[in-house]
Amino acid sequence: MQFYRLAPGARFEFNGRQFQKIAMSMAVNADRIGTVFQGATEVTPIGEPLLLSEAEAEKWKPFDWEHWADHLRPAPGQG
């Protein structure tokens, strides 16, 4: 699951360590040390995941760099 989909308060695991999301781009570990996470980072929820609503998650969805120029190409038959 991508980090951006989790709601603040959600617990998850990353690289064998457990974290709790405290902001849209930040989480803390058991030692209360903060870590910045990119939205597209793959994490594993612990237990039932606490998720943002679909509408809220869409606001935080990471930019799709792989397909960024697709909208610049003319549609078939338009150019």
MDAnalysis code that builds the backbone (N, CA, C; Angstrom):
import MDAnalysis as mda
import numpy as np

u = mda.Universe.empty(237, n_residues=79, atom_resindex=np.repeat(np.arange(79), 3), trajectory=True)
u.add_TopologyAttr("name", ["N", "CA", "C"] * 79)
u.add_TopologyAttr("resid", np.arange(1, 80))
u.add_TopologyAttr("resname", ["MET", "GLN", "PHE", "TYR", "ARG", "LEU", "ALA", "PRO", "GLY", "ALA", "ARG", "PHE", "GLU", "PHE", "ASN", "GLY", "ARG", "GLN", "PHE", "GLN", "LYS", "ILE", "ALA", "MET", "SER", "MET", "ALA", "VAL", "ASN", "ALA", "ASP", "ARG", "ILE", "GLY", "THR", "VAL", "PHE", "GLN", "GLY", "ALA", "THR", "GLU", "VAL", "THR", "PRO", "ILE", "GLY", "GLU", "PRO", "LEU", "LEU", "LEU", "SER", "GLU", "ALA", "GLU", "ALA", "GLU", "LYS", "TRP", "LYS", "PRO", "PHE", "ASP", "TRP", "GLU", "HIS", "TRP", "ALA", "ASP", "HIS", "LEU", "ARG", "PRO", "ALA", "PRO", "GLY", "GLN", "GLY"])
u.atoms.positions = np.array([
    [0.843, -1.163, 0.000],
    [0.000, 0.000, 0.000],
    [0.897, 1.236, 0.000],
    [0.482, 2.261, -0.713],
    [1.279, 3.486, -0.743],
    [0.987, 4.342, 0.488],
    [2.046, 4.971, 0.997],
    [1.982, 5.756, 2.225],
    [0.891, 6.822, 2.177],
    [0.703, 7.481, 1.053],
    [-0.252, 8.582, 0.997],
    [-1.679, 8.153, 1.297],
    [-2.022, 6.888, 1.076],
    [-3.387, 6.416, 1.309],
    [-3.731, 6.268, 2.791],
    [-2.709, 6.162, 3.645],
    [-2.947, 5.996, 5.079],
    [-3.356, 7.312, 5.729],
    [-4.268, 7.241, 6.666],
    [-4.680, 8.417, 7.430],
    [-3.720, 8.619, 8.599],
    [-3.554, 9.863, 9.060],
    [-2.757, 10.074, 10.263],
    [-3.294, 9.207, 11.413],
    [-2.384, 8.618, 12.149],
    [-2.749, 7.689, 13.218],
    [-2.570, 6.241, 12.809],
    [-2.504, 5.977, 11.500],
    [-2.341, 4.603, 11.011],
    [-0.967, 4.065, 11.386],
    [-0.920, 2.797, 11.699],
    [0.346, 2.130, 12.014],
    [0.729, 1.264, 10.819],
    [2.038, 1.222, 10.554],
    [2.517, 0.461, 9.397],
    [3.959, 0.030, 9.628],
    [4.426, -0.845, 8.757],
    [5.799, -1.335, 8.820],
    [6.519, -0.937, 7.540],
    [7.783, -0.562, 7.688],
    [8.627, -0.217, 6.553],
    [10.052, -0.650, 6.880],
    [10.639, -1.434, 6.000],
    [12.009, -1.939, 6.204],
    [12.192, -2.598, 7.564],
    [11.200, -3.363, 7.992],
    [11.309, -4.111, 9.239],
    [11.092, -3.297, 10.506],
    [10.737, -2.029, 10.375],
    [10.491, -1.176, 11.547],
    [9.042, -0.724, 11.548],
    [8.511, -0.514, 12.736],
    [7.123, -0.072, 12.865],
    [7.058, 1.438, 13.057],
    [6.048, 2.039, 12.417],
    [5.858, 3.486, 12.456],
    [4.387, 3.806, 12.677],
    [4.139, 5.061, 13.053],
    [2.786, 5.597, 13.110],
    [2.793, 6.893, 12.315],
    [1.857, 7.019, 11.393],
    [1.768, 8.232, 10.574],
    [1.237, 9.369, 11.440],
    [1.933, 10.504, 11.409],
    [1.505, 11.645, 12.223],
    [1.130, 12.856, 11.364],
    [1.487, 12.843, 10.093],
    [1.156, 13.925, 9.169],
    [1.176, 13.341, 7.762],
    [0.796, 14.132, 6.776],
    [0.681, 13.594, 5.423],
    [2.004, 13.144, 4.827],
    [3.123, 13.581, 5.364],
    [4.414, 13.127, 4.852],
    [5.376, 12.724, 5.965],
    [4.845, 12.482, 7.150],
    [5.729, 12.174, 8.269],
    [5.159, 11.076, 9.160],
    [6.079, 10.291, 9.710],
    [5.717, 9.241, 10.662],
    [6.783, 9.185, 11.738],
    [6.452, 8.542, 12.851],
    [7.417, 8.357, 13.928],
    [7.539, 6.869, 14.229],
    [8.730, 6.483, 14.710],
    [8.925, 5.089, 15.099],
    [8.693, 4.956, 16.603],
    [8.982, 3.787, 17.151],
    [8.743, 3.525, 18.574],
    [9.584, 4.425, 19.480],
    [10.713, 4.913, 18.963],
    [11.582, 5.807, 19.744],
    [11.170, 7.272, 19.601],
    [10.033, 7.500, 18.917],
    [9.503, 8.848, 18.653],
    [10.436, 9.668, 17.774],
    [11.182, 8.972, 16.916],
    [12.047, 9.646, 15.946],
    [11.260, 9.798, 14.658],
    [11.155, 11.034, 14.175],
    [10.376, 11.313, 12.975],
    [11.120, 10.964, 11.704],
    [10.361, 10.535, 10.716],
    [10.890, 10.183, 9.405],
    [9.958, 10.753, 8.354],
    [10.528, 11.357, 7.313],
    [9.736, 11.871, 6.204],
    [9.550, 10.748, 5.188],
    [8.322, 10.578, 4.716],
    [7.997, 9.562, 3.725],
    [7.436, 10.219, 2.475],
    [7.874, 9.750, 1.317],
    [7.254, 10.174, 0.073],
    [5.933, 9.438, -0.072],
    [4.970, 10.080, -0.689],
    [3.637, 9.499, -0.815],
    [3.603, 8.151, -1.504],
    [4.467, 7.932, -2.481],
    [4.457, 6.685, -3.245],
    [5.194, 5.540, -2.559],
    [5.801, 5.781, -1.408],
    [6.536, 4.736, -0.694],
    [5.599, 3.590, -0.336],
    [6.007, 2.373, -0.651],
    [5.211, 1.186, -0.333],
    [5.447, 0.794, 1.119],
    [4.374, 0.708, 1.878],
    [4.428, 0.327, 3.290],
    [3.439, -0.804, 3.532],
    [3.588, -1.481, 4.667],
    [2.683, -2.573, 5.027],
    [1.888, -2.166, 6.256],
    [0.563, -1.989, 6.112],
    [-0.251, -1.616, 7.272],
    [-0.188, -2.699, 8.350],
    [-0.294, -2.272, 9.595],
    [-0.364, -3.196, 10.722],
    [-1.829, -3.266, 11.133],
    [-2.389, -4.459, 11.083],
    [-3.809, -4.618, 11.402],
    [-4.678, -4.031, 10.299],
    [-5.901, -3.701, 10.666],
    [-6.832, -3.091, 9.713],
    [-6.341, -1.675, 9.409],
    [-6.044, -1.367, 8.128],
    [-5.473, -0.052, 7.831],
    [-6.471, 1.088, 8.059],
    [-5.979, 2.165, 8.628],
    [-6.749, 3.389, 8.802],
    [-6.475, 4.217, 7.551],
    [-7.502, 4.384, 6.705],
    [-7.310, 5.002, 5.398],
    [-7.992, 6.354, 5.285],
    [-7.446, 7.190, 4.405],
    [-8.110, 8.433, 4.037],
    [-9.308, 8.094, 3.172],
    [-10.283, 8.982, 3.095],
    [-11.384, 8.787, 2.158],
    [-10.801, 8.853, 0.744],
    [-11.501, 8.303, -0.235],
    [-11.018, 8.329, -1.613],
    [-10.801, 9.762, -2.087],
    [-11.719, 10.666, -1.741],
    [-11.603, 12.066, -2.164],
    [-10.368, 12.720, -1.548],
    [-10.122, 12.467, -0.269],
    [-8.956, 13.060, 0.398],
    [-7.668, 12.443, -0.134],
    [-7.654, 11.139, -0.353],
    [-6.455, 10.466, -0.873],
    [-6.103, 11.006, -2.260],
    [-7.103, 11.295, -3.059],
    [-6.861, 11.815, -4.412],
    [-6.100, 13.147, -4.364],
    [-6.342, 13.951, -3.343],
    [-5.629, 15.231, -3.188],
    [-4.137, 15.018, -2.935],
    [-3.781, 13.897, -2.332],
    [-2.403, 13.626, -1.941],
    [-1.703, 12.627, -2.856],
    [-2.391, 12.179, -3.878],
    [-1.838, 11.180, -4.792],
    [-0.544, 11.705, -5.416],
    [0.517, 10.903, -5.399],
    [1.792, 11.347, -5.967],
    [1.672, 11.604, -7.470],
    [2.455, 12.544, -7.953],
    [2.473, 12.859, -9.375],
    [3.008, 11.667, -10.152],
    [2.378, 11.347, -11.257],
    [2.769, 10.210, -12.092],
    [3.807, 10.652, -13.116],
    [5.077, 10.641, -12.708],
    [6.144, 11.103, -13.586],
    [6.291, 10.234, -14.821],
    [5.930, 8.968, -14.715],
    [6.084, 8.064, -15.853],
    [5.194, 8.470, -17.020],
    [4.043, 9.052, -16.715],
    [3.078, 9.411, -17.769],
    [2.803, 10.913, -17.818],
    [3.740, 11.731, -17.349],
    [3.489, 13.165, -17.220],
    [3.190, 13.839, -18.550],
    [3.757, 13.347, -19.652],
    [3.578, 14.025, -20.937],
    [2.416, 13.475, -21.748],
    [1.722, 12.469, -21.246],
    [0.628, 11.871, -22.022],
    [-0.415, 12.901, -22.435],
    [-0.700, 13.859, -21.561],
    [-1.732, 14.847, -21.898],
    [-1.254, 15.847, -22.945],
    [0.049, 15.864, -23.241],
    [0.588, 16.776, -24.254],
    [0.443, 16.224, -25.659],
    [0.300, 14.920, -25.773],
    [0.155, 14.304, -27.084],
    [-1.265, 14.511, -27.591],
    [-1.410, 14.852, -28.875],
    [-2.761, 15.022, -29.413],
    [-3.514, 13.697, -29.421],
    [-4.796, 13.775, -29.194],
    [-5.641, 12.590, -29.252],
    [-5.678, 12.095, -30.700],
    [-5.910, 10.800, -30.898],
    [-5.978, 10.276, -32.262],
    [-6.968, 11.085, -33.105],
    [-6.517, 11.482, -34.289],
    [-7.365, 12.246, -35.204],
    [-7.334, 13.747, -34.947],
    [-6.534, 14.195, -33.948],
    [-6.488, 15.631, -33.638],
    [-5.130, 16.250, -33.916],
    [-4.376, 15.649, -34.747],
    [-3.142, 16.351, -34.978],
    [-2.065, 15.625, -35.592],
])
